[in-house]
Amino acid sequence: MARKGSIRQLTVVLLCSGLAVYFGYHATKGRHGLETHLRLSAKARALHERLASLEAVLSTLKHDVDLLQDEHLDQDSLDEAARGVLGYSADGDIVMLTRTQ
């Protein structure tokens, strides 16, 4: 009779130990575990940083677009910039060529 009690106790201890190991493993390495939480938190921080940089670029682009509106547009500056980029000159322009080394 004493043997049946010790077998039951051993079974209960092994079952509880197995459950503790199972839940402990899944609490750290499972789909909703600690490692997954840390990895997702790091990814979220990286995405927030990228979002901040993209918002800064968006702000710059919105400012540039606002400057191209008719009420802000300076035709002389636009003409000068376009000719400088394209390499064109108007009939009355004086062109000075310089040597680059």
C-alpha positions in Angstrom: 0.0 0.0 0.0 2.8 2.3 0.7 4.1 1.7 -2.8 0.9 2.9 -4.4 1.1 6.2 -2.5 4.7 6.8 -3.5 3.9 6.1 -7.1 1.0 8.5 -7.0 3.2 11.2 -5.4 5.9 10.6 -8.0 3.4 10.8 -10.8 2.0 14.1 -9.4 5.5 15.6 -9.0 6.5 14.6 -12.5 3.3 15.9 -13.9 3.6 19.2 -12.1 7.3 19.4 -13.1 6.4 18.8 -16.7 3.7 21.4 -16.7 6.1 23.9 -15.1 8.7 23.2 -17.7 6.1 23.4 -20.5 4.7 26.8 -19.4 8.1 28.1 -18.5 9.4 27.4 -22.0 6.4 28.9 -23.7 6.5 32.0 -21.4 10.0 32.7 -22.7 10.2 31.3 -26.2 6.6 30.9 -27.2 4.6 32.9 -29.7 3.5 35.3 -27.0 6.6 34.9 -24.9 9.2 37.2 -23.5 11.7 36.9 -26.5 9.0 37.6 -29.0 7.9 40.6 -27.0 11.4 42.0 -26.9 11.9 41.4 -30.6 8.6 43.1 -31.5 9.4 46.0 -29.2 12.7 46.6 -30.9 11.1 46.4 -34.3 8.4 48.9 -33.2 11.1 51.3 -32.0 12.9 51.0 -35.4 9.6 51.6 -37.2 8.9 54.7 -35.1 12.3 56.1 -35.9 11.7 55.5 -39.6 8.3 57.1 -39.3 9.9 60.2 -37.7 12.5 60.5 -40.5 9.8 60.0 -43.2 7.6 62.6 -41.6 10.6 65.0 -41.7 11.0 64.3 -45.4 7.3 64.8 -45.9 7.4 68.1 -44.1 10.3 69.2 -46.4 8.5 68.1 -49.5 5.3 69.9 -48.4 7.3 73.1 -47.9 8.9 72.8 -51.3 5.5 72.2 -52.9 4.1 75.3 -51.1 6.9 77.3 -52.5 5.9 76.3 -56.0 2.4 77.7 -55.6 1.6 80.8 -57.7 1.4 83.2 -54.7 4.9 82.1 -53.5 6.6 81.5 -56.9 9.3 84.0 -58.1 9.5 83.6 -61.8 13.0 85.0 -62.1 14.4 82.6 -59.5 12.6 79.7 -61.2 14.0 80.7 -64.6 17.5 81.0 -63.3 17.4 77.7 -61.5 15.9 75.9 -64.5 18.5 77.3 -66.9 21.3 76.4 -64.4 20.2 72.9 -64.1 19.5 72.4 -67.8 22.6 74.3 -69.0 20.6 76.7 -71.1 21.0 80.5 -71.5 18.8 83.2 -72.8 19.7 85.5 -75.7 20.7 88.4 -73.5 22.6 86.4 -71.0 26.4 86.9 -70.5 28.1 83.5 -70.1 31.4 83.3 -68.4 33.4 80.1 -68.9 35.9 79.0 -66.3 38.4 76.2 -66.3 38.2 73.5 -63.7 41.3 71.6 -62.8 
